[in-house]
Amino acid sequence: MINSIKNGDQPLPRVTQVSIAGSTSTEQPPLKDKSMWSAQEKRVQKIDRLAR
């Protein structure tokens, strides 16, 4: 989670929530959520997975 905040250019609360959800739930998020993510949120999610 610290990595996600460091690498995020704009640390928005929504991005933080996505990071927390990604690290506590399964590797694959629901598709309907994934399609609504911004490019930055996807990047944070990818960094979060690599960090684990």
PDB file with SEQRES, HELIX, SHEET and CRYST1 records, atoms N, CA, C and O in Angstrom:
SEQRES   1 A   52  MET ILE ASN SER ILE LYS ASN GLY ASP GLN PRO LEU PRO          
SEQRES   2 A   52  ARG VAL THR GLN VAL SER ILE ALA GLY SER THR SER THR          
SEQRES   3 A   52  GLU GLN PRO PRO LEU LYS ASP LYS SER MET TRP SER ALA          
SEQRES   4 A   52  GLN GLU LYS ARG VAL GLN LYS ILE ASP ARG LEU ALA ARG          
HELIX    1 AA1 ILE A    2  ASN A    7  1                                   6    
HELIX    2 AA2 PRO A   13  THR A   24  1                                  12    
HELIX    3 AA3 LEU A   31  MET A   36  1                                   6    
HELIX    4 AA4 ALA A   39  ALA A   51  1                                  13    
CRYST1    1.000    1.000    1.000  90.00  90.00  90.00 P 1           1          
ATOM      1  N   MET A   1       0.827  -1.205   0.000  1.00  0.00           N  
ATOM      2  CA  MET A   1       0.000   0.000   0.000  1.00  0.00           C  
ATOM      3  C   MET A   1       0.863   1.257   0.000  1.00  0.00           C  
ATOM      4  O   MET A   1       0.512   2.243  -0.648  1.00  0.00           O  
ATOM      5  N   ILE A   2       1.975   1.237   0.709  1.00  0.00           N  
ATOM      6  CA  ILE A   2       2.883   2.390   0.696  1.00  0.00           C  
ATOM      7  C   ILE A   2       3.395   2.605  -0.721  1.00  0.00           C  
ATOM      8  O   ILE A   2       3.499   3.746  -1.171  1.00  0.00           O  
ATOM      9  N   ASN A   3       3.718   1.528  -1.430  1.00  0.00           N  
ATOM     10  CA  ASN A   3       4.174   1.641  -2.808  1.00  0.00           C  
ATOM     11  C   ASN A   3       3.120   2.298  -3.682  1.00  0.00           C  
ATOM     12  O   ASN A   3       3.448   3.145  -4.513  1.00  0.00           O  
ATOM     13  N   SER A   4       1.862   1.922  -3.507  1.00  0.00           N  
ATOM     14  CA  SER A   4       0.791   2.483  -4.315  1.00  0.00           C  
ATOM     15  C   SER A   4       0.709   3.987  -4.127  1.00  0.00           C  
ATOM     16  O   SER A   4       0.549   4.727  -5.097  1.00  0.00           O  
ATOM     17  N   ILE A   5       0.819   4.446  -2.882  1.00  0.00           N  
ATOM     18  CA  ILE A   5       0.721   5.875  -2.608  1.00  0.00           C  
ATOM     19  C   ILE A   5       1.933   6.600  -3.184  1.00  0.00           C  
ATOM     20  O   ILE A   5       1.789   7.688  -3.743  1.00  0.00           O  
ATOM     21  N   LYS A   6       3.117   6.021  -3.059  1.00  0.00           N  
ATOM     22  CA  LYS A   6       4.331   6.639  -3.599  1.00  0.00           C  
ATOM     23  C   LYS A   6       4.243   6.783  -5.108  1.00  0.00           C  
ATOM     24  O   LYS A   6       4.590   7.832  -5.651  1.00  0.00           O  
ATOM     25  N   ASN A   7       3.780   5.737  -5.794  1.00  0.00           N  
ATOM     26  CA  ASN A   7       3.771   5.734  -7.242  1.00  0.00           C  
ATOM     27  C   ASN A   7       2.585   6.489  -7.840  1.00  0.00           C  
ATOM     28  O   ASN A   7       2.616   6.839  -9.020  1.00  0.00           O  
ATOM     29  N   GLY A   8       1.547   6.744  -7.057  1.00  0.00           N  
ATOM     30  CA  GLY A   8       0.397   7.484  -7.560  1.00  0.00           C  
ATOM     31  C   GLY A   8       0.704   8.968  -7.621  1.00  0.00           C  
ATOM     32  O   GLY A   8       1.084   9.570  -6.617  1.00  0.00           O  
ATOM     33  N   ASP A   9       0.537   9.564  -8.809  1.00  0.00           N  
ATOM     34  CA  ASP A   9       0.806  10.989  -8.957  1.00  0.00           C  
ATOM     35  C   ASP A   9      -0.211  11.820  -8.177  1.00  0.00           C  
ATOM     36  O   ASP A   9       0.135  12.835  -7.573  1.00  0.00           O  
ATOM     37  N   GLN A  10      -1.459  11.381  -8.197  1.00  0.00           N  
ATOM     38  CA  GLN A  10      -2.512  12.081  -7.463  1.00  0.00           C  
ATOM     39  C   GLN A  10      -3.111  11.105  -6.456  1.00  0.00           C  
ATOM     40  O   GLN A  10      -3.984  10.317  -6.819  1.00  0.00           O  
ATOM     41  N   PRO A  11      -2.670  11.137  -5.213  1.00  0.00           N  
ATOM     42  CA  PRO A  11      -3.193  10.194  -4.213  1.00  0.00           C  
ATOM     43  C   PRO A  11      -4.642  10.498  -3.838  1.00  0.00           C  
ATOM     44  O   PRO A  11      -4.904  11.186  -2.851  1.00  0.00           O  
ATOM     45  N   LEU A  12      -5.570   9.986  -4.624  1.00  0.00           N  
ATOM     46  CA  LEU A  12      -6.991  10.204  -4.366  1.00  0.00           C  
ATOM     47  C   LEU A  12      -7.519   9.100  -3.451  1.00  0.00           C  
ATOM     48  O   LEU A  12      -7.053   7.963  -3.528  1.00  0.00           O  
ATOM     49  N   PRO A  13      -8.475   9.418  -2.596  1.00  0.00           N  
ATOM     50  CA  PRO A  13      -9.050   8.407  -1.700  1.00  0.00           C  
ATOM     51  C   PRO A  13      -9.588   7.195  -2.466  1.00  0.00           C  
ATOM     52  O   PRO A  13      -9.482   6.063  -1.995  1.00  0.00           O  
ATOM     53  N   ARG A  14     -10.169   7.436  -3.652  1.00  0.00           N  
ATOM     54  CA  ARG A  14     -10.741   6.345  -4.438  1.00  0.00           C  
ATOM     55  C   ARG A  14      -9.652   5.347  -4.850  1.00  0.00           C  
ATOM     56  O   ARG A  14      -9.871   4.136  -4.829  1.00  0.00           O  
ATOM     57  N   VAL A  15      -8.488   5.864  -5.221  1.00  0.00           N  
ATOM     58  CA  VAL A  15      -7.383   4.993  -5.618  1.00  0.00           C  
ATOM     59  C   VAL A  15      -6.929   4.157  -4.428  1.00  0.00           C  
ATOM     60  O   VAL A  15      -6.637   2.969  -4.570  1.00  0.00           O  
ATOM     61  N   THR A  16      -6.872   4.779  -3.259  1.00  0.00           N  
ATOM     62  CA  THR A  16      -6.476   4.057  -2.049  1.00  0.00           C  
ATOM     63  C   THR A  16      -7.466   2.938  -1.762  1.00  0.00           C  
ATOM     64  O   THR A  16      -7.064   1.833  -1.397  1.00  0.00           O  
ATOM     65  N   GLN A  17      -8.746   3.210  -1.922  1.00  0.00           N  
ATOM     66  CA  GLN A  17      -9.759   2.187  -1.677  1.00  0.00           C  
ATOM     67  C   GLN A  17      -9.582   1.018  -2.638  1.00  0.00           C  
ATOM     68  O   GLN A  17      -9.728  -0.139  -2.245  1.00  0.00           O  
ATOM     69  N   VAL A  18      -9.272   1.315  -3.878  1.00  0.00           N  
ATOM     70  CA  VAL A  18      -9.066   0.252  -4.864  1.00  0.00           C  
ATOM     71  C   VAL A  18      -7.862  -0.593  -4.470  1.00  0.00           C  
ATOM     72  O   VAL A  18      -7.902  -1.818  -4.585  1.00  0.00           O  
ATOM     73  N   SER A  19      -6.789   0.050  -4.004  1.00  0.00           N  
ATOM     74  CA  SER A  19      -5.593  -0.690  -3.589  1.00  0.00           C  
ATOM     75  C   SER A  19      -5.914  -1.622  -2.428  1.00  0.00           C  
ATOM     76  O   SER A  19      -5.485  -2.776  -2.417  1.00  0.00           O  
ATOM     77  N   ILE A  20      -6.662  -1.127  -1.456  1.00  0.00           N  
ATOM     78  CA  ILE A  20      -7.021  -1.945  -0.298  1.00  0.00           C  
ATOM     79  C   ILE A  20      -7.882  -3.124  -0.752  1.00  0.00           C  
ATOM     80  O   ILE A  20      -7.667  -4.257  -0.322  1.00  0.00           O  
ATOM     81  N   ALA A  21      -8.847  -2.855  -1.615  1.00  0.00           N  
ATOM     82  CA  ALA A  21      -9.724  -3.918  -2.101  1.00  0.00           C  
ATOM     83  C   ALA A  21      -8.914  -4.961  -2.865  1.00  0.00           C  
ATOM     84  O   ALA A  21      -9.171  -6.159  -2.747  1.00  0.00           O  
ATOM     85  N   GLY A  22      -7.935  -4.506  -3.648  1.00  0.00           N  
ATOM     86  CA  GLY A  22      -7.120  -5.427  -4.434  1.00  0.00           C  
ATOM     87  C   GLY A  22      -6.267  -6.328  -3.567  1.00  0.00           C  
ATOM     88  O   GLY A  22      -6.044  -7.488  -3.914  1.00  0.00           O  
ATOM     89  N   SER A  23      -5.784  -5.817  -2.444  1.00  0.00           N  
ATOM     90  CA  SER A  23      -4.891  -6.622  -1.608  1.00  0.00           C  
ATOM     91  C   SER A  23      -5.668  -7.524  -0.647  1.00  0.00           C  
ATOM     92  O   SER A  23      -5.099  -8.475  -0.112  1.00  0.00           O  
ATOM     93  N   THR A  24      -6.955  -7.247  -0.418  1.00  0.00           N  
ATOM     94  CA  THR A  24      -7.719  -8.083   0.506  1.00  0.00           C  
ATOM     95  C   THR A  24      -8.602  -9.086  -0.230  1.00  0.00           C  
ATOM     96  O   THR A  24      -8.964 -10.115   0.339  1.00  0.00           O  
ATOM     97  N   SER A  25      -8.957  -8.806  -1.489  1.00  0.00           N  
ATOM     98  CA  SER A  25      -9.810  -9.723  -2.240  1.00  0.00           C  
ATOM     99  C   SER A  25      -8.951 -10.598  -3.149  1.00  0.00           C  
ATOM    100  O   SER A  25      -7.726 -10.613  -3.029  1.00  0.00           O  
ATOM    101  N   THR A  26      -9.597 -11.326  -4.056  1.00  0.00           N  
ATOM    102  CA  THR A  26      -8.868 -12.205  -4.965  1.00  0.00           C  
ATOM    103  C   THR A  26      -8.070 -11.384  -5.973  1.00  0.00           C  
ATOM    104  O   THR A  26      -8.232 -10.167  -6.059  1.00  0.00           O  
ATOM    105  N   GLU A  27      -7.215 -12.052  -6.727  1.00  0.00           N  
ATOM    106  CA  GLU A  27      -6.366 -11.365  -7.703  1.00  0.00           C  
ATOM    107  C   GLU A  27      -7.201 -10.677  -8.787  1.00  0.00           C  
ATOM    108  O   GLU A  27      -6.844  -9.588  -9.238  1.00  0.00           O  
ATOM    109  N   GLN A  28      -8.299 -11.292  -9.207  1.00  0.00           N  
ATOM    110  CA  GLN A  28      -9.101 -10.726 -10.289  1.00  0.00           C  
ATOM    111  C   GLN A  28     -10.310  -9.980  -9.731  1.00  0.00           C  
ATOM    112  O   GLN A  28     -11.194 -10.597  -9.137  1.00  0.00           O  
ATOM    113  N   PRO A  29     -10.360  -8.660  -9.915  1.00  0.00           N  
ATOM    114  CA  PRO A  29     -11.522  -7.892  -9.480  1.00  0.00           C  
ATOM    115  C   PRO A  29     -12.720  -8.144 -10.401  1.00  0.00           C  
ATOM    116  O   PRO A  29     -12.542  -8.643 -11.512  1.00  0.00           O  
ATOM    117  N   PRO A  30     -13.928  -7.809  -9.959  1.00  0.00           N  
ATOM    118  CA  PRO A  30     -15.098  -7.959 -10.831  1.00  0.00           C  
ATOM    119  C   PRO A  30     -14.922  -7.170 -12.123  1.00  0.00           C  
ATOM    120  O   PRO A  30     -14.407  -6.052 -12.102  1.00  0.00           O  
ATOM    121  N   LEU A  31     -15.342  -7.738 -13.237  1.00  0.00           N  
ATOM    122  CA  LEU A  31     -15.133  -7.095 -14.535  1.00  0.00           C  
ATOM    123  C   LEU A  31     -15.828  -5.749 -14.618  1.00  0.00           C  
ATOM    124  O   LEU A  31     -15.288  -4.813 -15.208  1.00  0.00           O  
ATOM    125  N   LYS A  32     -17.007  -5.635 -14.042  1.00  0.00           N  
ATOM    126  CA  LYS A  32     -17.736  -4.372 -14.152  1.00  0.00           C  
ATOM    127  C   LYS A  32     -16.963  -3.255 -13.454  1.00  0.00           C  
ATOM    128  O   LYS A  32     -16.991  -2.113 -13.913  1.00  0.00           O  
ATOM    129  N   ASP A  33     -16.273  -3.563 -12.351  1.00  0.00           N  
ATOM    130  CA  ASP A  33     -15.450  -2.552 -11.693  1.00  0.00           C  
ATOM    131  C   ASP A  33     -14.222  -2.228 -12.535  1.00  0.00           C  
ATOM    132  O   ASP A  33     -13.849  -1.063 -12.679  1.00  0.00           O  
ATOM    133  N   LYS A  34     -13.599  -3.256 -13.088  1.00  0.00           N  
ATOM    134  CA  LYS A  34     -12.364  -3.073 -13.852  1.00  0.00           C  
ATOM    135  C   LYS A  34     -12.583  -2.157 -15.053  1.00  0.00           C  
ATOM    136  O   LYS A  34     -11.715  -1.349 -15.384  1.00  0.00           O  
ATOM    137  N   SER A  35     -13.741  -2.279 -15.709  1.00  0.00           N  
ATOM    138  CA  SER A  35     -14.005  -1.455 -16.884  1.00  0.00           C  
ATOM    139  C   SER A  35     -14.197   0.013 -16.517  1.00  0.00           C  
ATOM    140  O   SER A  35     -14.027   0.891 -17.363  1.00  0.00           O  
ATOM    141  N   MET A  36     -14.549   0.283 -15.262  1.00  0.00           N  
ATOM    142  CA  MET A  36     -14.765   1.671 -14.843  1.00  0.00           C  
ATOM    143  C   MET A  36     -13.504   2.319 -14.293  1.00  0.00           C  
ATOM    144  O   MET A  36     -13.468   3.533 -14.088  1.00  0.00           O  
ATOM    145  N   TRP A  37     -12.470   1.520 -14.053  1.00  0.00           N  
ATOM    146  CA  TRP A  37     -11.234   2.085 -13.510  1.00  0.00           C  
ATOM    147  C   TRP A  37     -10.570   3.025 -14.507  1.00  0.00           C  
ATOM    148  O   TRP A  37     -10.656   2.827 -15.719  1.00  0.00           O  
ATOM    149  N   SER A  38      -9.916   4.037 -13.987  1.00  0.00           N  
ATOM    150  CA  SER A  38      -9.115   4.913 -14.838  1.00  0.00           C  
ATOM    151  C   SER A  38      -7.777   4.236 -15.108  1.00  0.00           C  
ATOM    152  O   SER A  38      -7.455   3.222 -14.488  1.00  0.00           O  
ATOM    153  N   ALA A  39      -7.003   4.788 -16.026  1.00  0.00           N  
ATOM    154  CA  ALA A  39      -5.694   4.214 -16.346  1.00  0.00           C  
ATOM    155  C   ALA A  39      -4.793   4.208 -15.122  1.00  0.00           C  
ATOM    156  O   ALA A  39      -4.027   3.267 -14.913  1.00  0.00           O  
ATOM    157  N   GLN A  40      -4.884   5.257 -14.316  1.00  0.00           N  
ATOM    158  CA  GLN A  40      -4.032   5.330 -13.125  1.00  0.00           C  
ATOM    159  C   GLN A  40      -4.410   4.240 -12.126  1.00  0.00           C  
ATOM    160  O   GLN A  40      -3.531   3.616 -11.531  1.00  0.00           O  
ATOM    161  N   GLU A  41      -5.696   4.008 -11.940  1.00  0.00           N  
ATOM    162  CA  GLU A  41      -6.126   2.977 -10.999  1.00  0.00           C  
ATOM    163  C   GLU A  41      -5.633   1.608 -11.452  1.00  0.00           C  
ATOM    164  O   GLU A  41      -5.213   0.798 -10.626  1.00  0.00           O  
ATOM    165  N   LYS A  42      -5.681   1.341 -12.765  1.00  0.00           N  
ATOM    166  CA  LYS A  42      -5.170   0.075 -13.278  1.00  0.00           C  
ATOM    167  C   LYS A  42      -3.674  -0.042 -13.010  1.00  0.00           C  
ATOM    168  O   LYS A  42      -3.183  -1.112 -12.650  1.00  0.00           O  
ATOM    169  N   ARG A  43      -2.950   1.066 -13.187  1.00  0.00           N  
ATOM    170  CA  ARG A  43      -1.502   1.054 -12.953  1.00  0.00           C  
ATOM    171  C   ARG A  43      -1.206   0.781 -11.479  1.00  0.00           C  
ATOM    172  O   ARG A  43      -0.316  -0.004 -11.151  1.00  0.00           O  
ATOM    173  N   VAL A  44      -1.958   1.434 -10.598  1.00  0.00           N  
ATOM    174  CA  VAL A  44      -1.778   1.210  -9.157  1.00  0.00           C  
ATOM    175  C   VAL A  44      -2.070  -0.244  -8.822  1.00  0.00           C  
ATOM    176  O   VAL A  44      -1.345  -0.861  -8.041  1.00  0.00           O  
ATOM    177  N   GLN A  45      -3.129  -0.795  -9.407  1.00  0.00           N  
ATOM    178  CA  GLN A  45      -3.496  -2.189  -9.151  1.00  0.00           C  
ATOM    179  C   GLN A  45      -2.382  -3.126  -9.617  1.00  0.00           C  
ATOM    180  O   GLN A  45      -2.065  -4.104  -8.941  1.00  0.00           O  
ATOM    181  N   LYS A  46      -1.792  -2.823 -10.773  1.00  0.00           N  
ATOM    182  CA  LYS A  46      -0.700  -3.649 -11.303  1.00  0.00           C  
ATOM    183  C   LYS A  46       0.514  -3.578 -10.374  1.00  0.00           C  
ATOM    184  O   LYS A  46       1.124  -4.603 -10.073  1.00  0.00           O  
ATOM    185  N   ILE A  47       0.863  -2.383  -9.924  1.00  0.00           N  
ATOM    186  CA  ILE A  47       1.984  -2.201  -8.996  1.00  0.00           C  
ATOM    187  C   ILE A  47       1.703  -2.957  -7.704  1.00  0.00           C  
ATOM    188  O   ILE A  47       2.592  -3.600  -7.145  1.00  0.00           O  
ATOM    189  N   ASP A  48       0.466  -2.876  -7.237  1.00  0.00           N  
ATOM    190  CA  ASP A  48       0.072  -3.548  -5.998  1.00  0.00           C  
ATOM    191  C   ASP A  48       0.263  -5.062  -6.127  1.00  0.00           C  
ATOM    192  O   ASP A  48       0.755  -5.705  -5.200  1.00  0.00           O  
ATOM    193  N   ARG A  49      -0.123  -5.630  -7.273  1.00  0.00           N  
ATOM    194  CA  ARG A  49       0.039  -7.070  -7.489  1.00  0.00           C  
ATOM    195  C   ARG A  49       1.513  -7.447  -7.538  1.00  0.00           C  
ATOM    196  O   ARG A  49       1.914  -8.461  -6.965  1.00  0.00           O  
ATOM    197  N   LEU A  50       2.326  -6.636  -8.221  1.00  0.00           N  
ATOM    198  CA  LEU A  50       3.754  -6.939  -8.329  1.00  0.00           C  
ATOM    199  C   LEU A  50       4.440  -6.839  -6.970  1.00  0.00           C  
ATOM    200  O   LEU A  50       5.376  -7.587  -6.684  1.00  0.00           O  
ATOM    201  N   ALA A  51       3.973  -5.915  -6.137  1.00  0.00           N  
ATOM    202  CA  ALA A  51       4.566  -5.733  -4.809  1.00  0.00           C  
ATOM    203  C   ALA A  51       4.321  -6.952  -3.926  1.00  0.00           C  
ATOM    204  O   ALA A  51       5.138  -7.275  -3.063  1.00  0.00           O  
ATOM    205  N   ARG A  52       3.188  -7.632  -4.145  1.00  0.00           N  
ATOM    206  CA  ARG A  52       2.898  -8.837  -3.372  1.00  0.00           C  
ATOM    207  C   ARG A  52       3.599  -9.961  -4.020  1.00  0.00           C  
ATOM    208  O   ARG A  52       3.511 -11.096  -3.552  1.00  0.00           O  
TER     209      ARG A  52                                                      
END                                                                             
